[in-house]
Amino acid sequence: MHSEYEFSPVAAEDRRGFWAMLAVMVGFTFFSASMWAGATLGTGLRASSFLLAVLAGNVLLGAYTGLLAWIAARTGRSTHLLARQAFGERGAALPSLLLGVTQVGWFGVGVAMFALPVGQLFPQVPHLALLWVAGALMTLTAYYGIQSLTILSIVAVPAIALLGSASVAKAFADFGGISAWFAQEPAGGIGLGAAIGICVGSFISGGTLTPDFTRFARTPRIAVSTTVTAFLLGNSLMFLFGAVAAAFYGTNDISEVMMKQGLIGLAVLVLGLNIWTTNDNALYAASLGFATLARWPKRRFVLLNGFIGTLFATAAYNHFVPWLNLLNRMLPSIGAVLILDHFVIRRGGRTPPDSRPVHWPAIIAWACGFAAAQFLPGIAPLNTILASSAAYLLLARRHTGCS
């Protein structure tokens, strides 16, 4: 098995080209929660406003993750190794623990998200057995690292895109075409700004982990182009699937739509592949964080985290919305600090990182971002990025003497 470069930059001989990276990144953005968010927007906006909100939201997500992707490909470093430069060797324990724990929780949500609807299709199979089989299979593919993620994505991405698109096309054919969708009046009123915020909030926490995957890109151009394409294409498709499902079938779950269309086997396939790609990325990223902290190989933590995530899968699923809200408050400020530290404070990497074990401006900036998301009105993930960015620029410049 190839090295996963938990403790060092990715070597040149293990870097990957455009198509392999595109498969991984699109699989990363094929995210079930985006379908749910798309359903919310689809019932609250006219079709034209929905498309504008999704485009604007994914442009913002693409900008945020694209900057992180460039840094990762330029340095070959994971999110956690970059955090050591921005937060200090010891201070990086904060972002690594936050990213690790939250992604193990998300892995548990995904396991239950798969097992519950499959259990409804096959009630004769014990629910506990479905949980553990799903958790074991997802853990196994994450265990083999970036190679396995690439192979899984190459299979899953076209399958999800084709089957989901076929389902949407059938919905349009059965209910009067695209014109019928554009003619629908929204049941609830959502402002365009709030809609863009929902789009951004659906994936900005996960997007903070972009460097864990794009560090394998052969060049920064490949990393940025595949990342931005993934959000403009992959995440937008998930929103579209959710919006059309809500508009015509009254549900935000594409697998349930397929069941209503008489495509039960395809529904299980799409659901499984969709969740599998997301869960493998979550488990992979979580284990990288713990490996960096403990100086153990990542694969040991994949097995441990897979077991823990599966054990608490049902509990995590039952608290899914609060969990997603917590992620949106805690994680985006980490990415903001990494971006500003690289491009502004260290001038594109030309200035060496602060040598102190704890870089307090980064820690304080993260806390300011979390407080802004928690207590200020507006859109939580945008609040946390703006507040942490302002705090870090102010504090880090004073701390380092930058002008």
Legacy VTK file of the C-alpha trace (Angstrom):
# vtk DataFile Version 3.0
C-alpha trace
ASCII
DATASET POLYDATA
POINTS 403 float
0.000 0.000 0.000
1.195 3.500 -0.794
2.131 5.923 1.956
-0.648 8.278 2.997
1.873 10.992 3.978
0.349 11.631 7.390
3.481 13.378 8.644
5.124 14.825 5.523
4.262 16.448 2.169
3.127 14.159 -0.642
6.041 13.089 -2.832
6.070 14.034 -6.511
5.850 10.415 -7.686
2.534 9.919 -5.843
0.847 13.024 -7.245
-2.194 12.530 -9.505
-3.501 14.063 -12.690
-6.683 15.909 -13.589
-9.135 13.031 -14.123
-8.202 11.064 -11.025
-8.470 14.192 -8.871
-11.743 15.217 -10.521
-13.286 11.842 -9.663
-12.251 12.174 -6.018
-13.446 15.766 -5.666
-16.804 15.233 -7.399
-17.353 12.172 -5.204
-16.541 14.423 -2.252
-19.276 16.891 -3.257
-21.928 14.237 -3.971
-23.367 14.846 -0.525
-26.804 13.741 0.686
-27.291 16.808 2.882
-27.035 18.980 -0.224
-30.131 17.243 -1.586
-31.989 18.087 1.600
-30.845 21.695 1.374
-31.877 21.718 -2.293
-35.360 20.563 -1.301
-35.615 23.424 1.195
-34.658 25.933 -1.470
-36.819 24.259 -4.089
-39.967 24.675 -2.004
-39.083 28.218 -0.911
-37.968 29.779 -4.199
-39.112 29.979 -7.772
-37.016 27.812 -10.084
-35.145 30.787 -11.564
-34.233 32.135 -8.118
-33.252 28.644 -6.990
-30.783 28.290 -9.865
-29.304 31.732 -9.152
-28.904 30.975 -5.427
-27.239 27.619 -6.079
-24.865 29.124 -8.639
-23.895 31.985 -6.317
-23.515 29.694 -3.301
-21.301 27.228 -5.140
-19.170 30.029 -6.582
-18.505 31.134 -2.985
-17.814 27.553 -1.906
-15.564 27.085 -4.926
-13.574 30.201 -4.019
-13.094 29.082 -0.401
-12.170 25.488 -1.217
-10.193 26.509 -4.304
-7.831 28.613 -2.186
-7.348 25.713 0.211
-6.793 23.387 -2.742
-4.072 25.643 -4.170
-2.218 25.749 -0.839
-2.427 21.973 -0.435
-1.151 21.196 -3.930
1.573 23.826 -3.657
2.854 22.439 -0.344
1.728 18.789 -0.536
0.421 19.116 3.024
-2.815 17.916 4.588
-5.178 20.192 6.516
-3.535 19.095 9.753
0.031 19.734 8.616
-1.043 23.163 7.377
-2.657 23.757 10.770
0.714 23.121 12.418
2.129 26.020 10.457
-0.750 28.375 11.271
-1.643 27.310 14.826
1.772 26.073 16.012
2.931 22.521 16.714
0.875 22.260 19.911
-1.807 24.736 18.976
-2.706 22.564 15.972
-4.196 20.049 18.403
-7.318 22.249 18.519
-8.205 22.154 14.792
-7.079 18.544 14.406
-9.275 17.384 17.289
-12.236 19.430 16.069
-11.924 18.130 12.517
-11.319 14.563 13.652
-14.157 14.283 16.165
-16.730 16.006 13.966
-15.911 13.841 10.956
-16.180 10.623 12.979
-19.623 11.856 14.001
-20.475 12.553 10.375
-19.338 9.047 9.437
-21.827 7.694 11.981
-24.594 9.843 10.520
-23.841 8.456 7.069
-23.868 4.831 8.233
-27.320 5.275 9.773
-28.485 7.320 6.792
-27.753 4.290 4.641
-29.020 1.575 6.997
-32.400 3.101 7.886
-33.951 3.397 4.400
-32.413 0.095 3.269
-33.999 -1.477 6.343
-37.367 -0.161 5.182
-36.842 -1.856 1.834
-35.692 -5.106 3.424
-37.407 -5.317 6.826
-36.378 -8.954 7.251
-32.730 -7.877 7.707
-31.969 -6.811 11.319
-31.226 -3.097 11.593
-28.116 -3.707 13.683
-26.714 -6.016 11.029
-27.237 -3.377 8.339
-25.432 -0.802 10.461
-22.388 -2.960 11.066
-22.144 -4.291 7.517
-22.378 -0.754 6.098
-19.860 0.571 8.632
-17.429 -2.275 7.937
-17.537 -1.869 4.165
-17.065 1.895 4.341
-14.217 1.482 6.815
-12.522 -1.071 4.577
-12.351 1.229 1.562
-11.150 4.165 3.669
-8.447 1.885 5.117
-6.743 1.584 1.733
-6.471 5.356 1.442
-6.428 7.669 -1.539
-6.131 4.804 -4.053
-9.349 3.260 -2.793
-11.102 6.637 -2.681
-10.123 7.215 -6.310
-11.406 3.823 -7.486
-14.662 4.187 -5.536
-15.229 7.678 -6.939
-14.521 6.564 -10.512
-17.317 3.992 -10.121
-19.713 6.045 -8.018
-19.583 9.466 -9.675
-20.897 8.532 -13.126
-23.414 6.101 -11.627
-24.904 8.726 -9.304
-24.882 11.418 -11.985
-26.497 9.247 -14.657
-29.094 7.586 -12.438
-29.989 10.803 -10.655
-30.290 12.680 -13.933
-32.448 9.902 -15.392
-34.741 10.140 -12.385
-35.042 13.922 -12.754
-35.756 13.541 -16.473
-38.512 11.037 -15.703
-39.999 13.434 -13.156
-40.096 16.205 -15.750
-41.656 13.818 -18.281
-44.333 12.652 -15.808
-45.273 16.100 -14.473
-45.243 18.357 -17.500
-41.612 19.126 -18.204
-39.222 21.817 -17.071
-41.849 24.479 -17.767
-44.069 22.960 -15.072
-41.230 23.357 -12.563
-40.624 26.981 -13.537
-44.349 27.684 -13.285
-44.651 26.448 -9.708
-45.174 29.015 -6.971
-43.039 28.467 -3.848
-44.867 27.277 -0.745
-42.691 29.353 1.567
-40.786 32.566 1.146
-36.981 32.408 1.323
-34.943 35.484 0.522
-32.167 35.184 -2.038
-29.508 36.060 0.541
-30.772 33.432 2.972
-30.909 30.885 0.146
-27.279 31.539 -0.778
-26.405 31.143 2.899
-28.134 27.753 3.021
-26.182 26.628 -0.033
-22.872 27.749 1.459
-23.708 26.318 4.873
-24.534 22.905 3.467
-20.903 22.142 2.645
-18.530 24.747 4.024
-17.621 22.640 7.058
-16.705 19.661 4.896
-14.977 21.952 2.410
-12.486 22.905 5.128
-10.996 19.423 4.675
-10.270 19.976 0.970
-6.452 19.932 1.474
-6.589 16.319 2.699
-7.426 15.291 -0.876
-6.011 18.003 -3.138
-2.493 17.625 -1.686
-2.246 14.676 -4.085
-2.809 16.882 -7.147
0.164 17.078 -9.509
-0.085 20.867 -9.796
-1.982 23.678 -8.077
-3.847 24.296 -11.354
-5.186 20.723 -11.300
-6.147 21.053 -7.641
-8.050 24.308 -8.122
-9.744 23.385 -11.398
-10.991 20.017 -10.122
-12.171 21.493 -6.835
-14.077 24.386 -8.398
-15.555 22.095 -11.052
-16.665 19.669 -8.354
-18.623 22.340 -6.516
-20.108 23.979 -9.597
-21.060 20.597 -11.069
-21.306 17.992 -8.308
-22.822 20.046 -5.515
-25.152 21.853 -7.923
-26.459 18.502 -9.198
-27.219 17.400 -5.643
-29.188 20.605 -5.061
-31.070 20.097 -8.320
-31.952 16.504 -7.453
-33.330 17.634 -4.094
-35.297 20.556 -5.520
-36.987 18.509 -8.249
-37.783 15.718 -5.794
-39.424 18.171 -3.391
-41.314 19.918 -6.177
-42.898 16.845 -7.758
-42.814 14.088 -5.138
-42.888 15.918 -1.818
-39.587 14.454 -0.584
-35.952 15.563 -0.488
-34.511 12.055 -0.894
-33.605 10.993 -4.437
-33.666 7.325 -3.410
-37.256 7.656 -2.197
-38.149 9.367 -5.461
-36.749 6.404 -7.376
-38.781 4.044 -5.248
-41.920 5.991 -6.160
-40.823 5.725 -9.781
-40.569 1.951 -9.423
-36.761 1.938 -9.478
-36.132 0.279 -6.112
-32.891 -1.455 -7.071
-31.452 1.726 -8.536
-32.596 3.646 -5.457
-30.514 1.428 -3.179
-27.531 1.731 -5.530
-27.680 5.532 -5.742
-28.230 5.936 -2.007
-25.404 3.566 -1.161
-22.868 5.067 -3.551
-23.783 8.630 -2.603
-23.309 8.061 1.111
-20.311 5.775 0.635
-18.231 8.393 -1.176
-19.031 11.050 1.436
-18.418 8.720 4.372
-15.098 7.463 3.090
-13.887 11.040 2.743
-15.059 11.843 6.280
-13.373 8.794 7.811
-10.187 9.355 5.815
-9.955 12.999 6.910
-10.771 12.236 10.566
-8.108 9.548 10.754
-5.498 11.857 9.221
-6.167 14.320 12.037
-5.764 11.793 14.821
-2.702 10.266 13.135
-1.047 13.678 13.021
-1.724 14.192 16.725
-0.686 10.745 17.964
2.075 10.097 15.394
0.476 6.741 14.579
-0.219 5.463 11.077
-3.529 6.674 9.698
-4.797 3.169 8.958
-4.946 2.267 12.666
-7.206 5.217 13.266
-9.392 4.336 10.267
-10.273 1.036 11.961
-10.778 2.636 15.370
-12.797 5.584 14.078
-14.884 3.345 11.839
-15.798 1.212 14.845
-16.641 4.225 17.034
-18.620 5.960 14.285
-20.663 2.827 13.603
-21.233 2.216 17.329
-22.782 5.657 17.776
-24.368 5.854 14.313
-28.000 5.921 15.414
-27.383 8.545 18.104
-25.501 10.754 15.640
-28.251 10.405 13.041
-30.938 11.381 15.548
-29.042 14.621 16.215
-28.121 15.305 12.592
-29.391 18.893 12.283
-27.765 20.128 15.529
-24.586 18.321 14.460
-24.490 20.029 11.067
-25.154 23.410 12.708
-22.285 22.808 15.136
-19.916 21.967 12.288
-20.869 25.175 10.479
-19.981 27.172 13.587
-16.694 25.482 14.463
-14.897 24.497 11.255
-14.973 27.281 8.599
-12.809 29.598 10.697
-10.049 26.975 10.572
-9.973 27.226 6.788
-10.037 31.029 6.936
-6.987 31.058 9.219
-5.110 28.620 6.973
-5.796 30.748 3.880
-4.783 34.038 5.467
-1.745 32.542 7.163
-0.393 31.244 3.864
-1.253 34.070 1.484
-1.071 37.157 3.723
0.955 36.525 6.879
3.567 34.252 5.287
3.353 35.926 1.854
2.517 32.864 -0.196
4.799 30.609 1.850
7.898 32.770 1.392
8.028 33.609 5.120
8.633 30.642 7.461
5.878 29.785 9.974
5.951 31.059 13.539
8.290 28.817 15.543
6.392 29.101 18.831
4.550 25.916 19.905
1.224 27.748 20.166
0.400 30.544 17.736
-2.136 32.398 19.849
-3.471 34.730 17.145
-4.813 31.663 15.304
-6.399 30.218 18.450
-8.019 33.539 19.382
-9.191 34.106 15.803
-10.874 30.692 15.812
-12.612 31.557 19.098
-13.793 34.893 17.682
-15.207 33.125 14.660
-17.050 30.585 16.786
-18.485 33.334 19.007
-19.629 35.342 15.976
-21.390 32.301 14.530
-22.986 31.515 17.860
-24.212 34.942 18.944
-24.439 37.322 15.966
-27.480 37.451 13.681
-27.100 36.422 10.068
-25.596 33.389 8.350
-23.467 31.404 10.811
-20.745 30.048 8.471
-20.238 33.458 6.858
-20.146 35.122 10.289
-17.443 32.760 11.481
-15.265 33.298 8.384
-15.548 37.088 8.472
-14.946 37.387 12.216
-12.034 34.942 12.344
-10.439 36.548 9.280
-10.609 40.037 10.748
-9.285 38.853 14.109
-6.433 36.871 12.581
-5.280 39.671 10.308
-5.250 42.102 13.210
-3.615 39.822 15.779
-1.145 37.988 13.535
0.231 41.204 12.044
0.874 42.585 15.522
2.284 39.255 16.703
4.763 38.937 13.821
5.382 42.606 13.147
3.964 42.441 9.601
3.135 45.775 8.071
LINES 1 404
403 0 1 2 3 4 5 6 7 8 9 10 11 12 13 14 15 16 17 18 19 20 21 22 23 24 25 26 27 28 29 30 31 32 33 34 35 36 37 38 39 40 41 42 43 44 45 46 47 48 49 50 51 52 53 54 55 56 57 58 59 60 61 62 63 64 65 66 67 68 69 70 71 72 73 74 75 76 77 78 79 80 81 82 83 84 85 86 87 88 89 90 91 92 93 94 95 96 97 98 99 100 101 102 103 104 105 106 107 108 109 110 111 112 113 114 115 116 117 118 119 120 121 122 123 124 125 126 127 128 129 130 131 132 133 134 135 136 137 138 139 140 141 142 143 144 145 146 147 148 149 150 151 152 153 154 155 156 157 158 159 160 161 162 163 164 165 166 167 168 169 170 171 172 173 174 175 176 177 178 179 180 181 182 183 184 185 186 187 188 189 190 191 192 193 194 195 196 197 198 199 200 201 202 203 204 205 206 207 208 209 210 211 212 213 214 215 216 217 218 219 220 221 222 223 224 225 226 227 228 229 230 231 232 233 234 235 236 237 238 239 240 241 242 243 244 245 246 247 248 249 250 251 252 253 254 255 256 257 258 259 260 261 262 263 264 265 266 267 268 269 270 271 272 273 274 275 276 277 278 279 280 281 282 283 284 285 286 287 288 289 290 291 292 293 294 295 296 297 298 299 300 301 302 303 304 305 306 307 308 309 310 311 312 313 314 315 316 317 318 319 320 321 322 323 324 325 326 327 328 329 330 331 332 333 334 335 336 337 338 339 340 341 342 343 344 345 346 347 348 349 350 351 352 353 354 355 356 357 358 359 360 361 362 363 364 365 366 367 368 369 370 371 372 373 374 375 376 377 378 379 380 381 382 383 384 385 386 387 388 389 390 391 392 393 394 395 396 397 398 399 400 401 402
